[in-house]
Amino acid sequence: EYVNGRFYRGILTGFNEAFIVDQETRDRLIAEHPSSAEVLKPFLRGRDVKRWRVEYQNLWIIFTRREVDISQYPAIYNYLLPYKQRLTPGIPGGRKVGRYQWYEIQDNIAYWQEFEQPKIIYPDIAIRCEFAFDHNALYPDCTLFLIPSASKYLLGFLNSGIIQFFINQICPAVRGDFRRFKSIYVSQIPIPNAQPQEKSAIETLVNKILIAKTANPNADVSKLETEIDQIVYQLYGLTPEEIAIIEEETNTK
């Protein structure tokens, strides 16, 4: 209800080796034909998303979505052509059966424009809450989920200790202490009503965290996180005893 059901998964290409390129290859494709720039989008892998921040690695996705006119992108066509056998859907050694052309990415991704909005982004498997903010129109891979929201309040709230506690109760553990942050679980997080001053206080703390993490990815922001936790505890009206239970379970932050 809070985000109007807007949870989206990242892109499944069906064969990343063909569609994901580095900066040098991207620059070369554009040099060969300027139109290539239209379908080369900055690409983010699950491993590049950390708590609060993303660590973009200058990777690019050839985002040839459904019904693209590949003739408009000759350099892209020539680059993908050697992979045609592997990319063809429905043949032995190719991609899964589907109504898409060999040069198109496998998923439909009808919501692709949401990638270009400011968004909260998070990995589908993590030990703890690792919600991050992206304002650089990065295109995520299929191991990431996103909420198209620019709310720093929501970001701070989702990274709070009480949400970690909640996730631990409802998400099944996989591979030891890792949890699945699928939308069926994240969508259950109850968002309490907050007054403007409470939202503003959390936003201010989140901005301080983001500034610190931008300057130094390893910056210790635990004190700021604790301040966010205290505000969120008040929003839920928790007792000292309830807070102690939560902090005992989530003190590995």
JOZIQUI-V848078 format. One record per run of one state. SS is the DSSP state (helix for helix, strand for strand, loop for the rest). FROM is the first residue (numbers start at 1). TO is the last residue. Records with the same first field share a line. If there is no record, write none. Layout:
# JOZIQUI-V848078
SS=FROM-TO / FROM-TO
This chain:
# JOZIQUI-V848078
loop=1-7 / 10-10 / 12-15 / 33-33 / 39-39 / 45-45 / 50-51 / 53-53 / 55-58 / 63-69 / 73-73 / 82-83 / 88-88 / 90-94 / 96-111 / 117-118 / 124-124 / 127-131 / 135-138 / 142-143 / 148-151 / 159-160 / 171-172 / 175-177 / 181-182 / 187-195 / 216-221 / 237-239 / 250-253
strand=8-9 / 11-11 / 20-22 / 40-44 / 49-49 / 52-52 / 54-54 / 59-62 / 89-89 / 95-95 / 119-123 / 125-126 / 132-134 / 139-141 / 144-147 / 173-174 / 178-180
helix=16-19 / 23-32 / 34-38 / 46-48 / 70-72 / 74-81 / 84-87 / 112-116 / 152-158 / 161-170 / 183-186 / 196-215 / 222-236 / 240-249
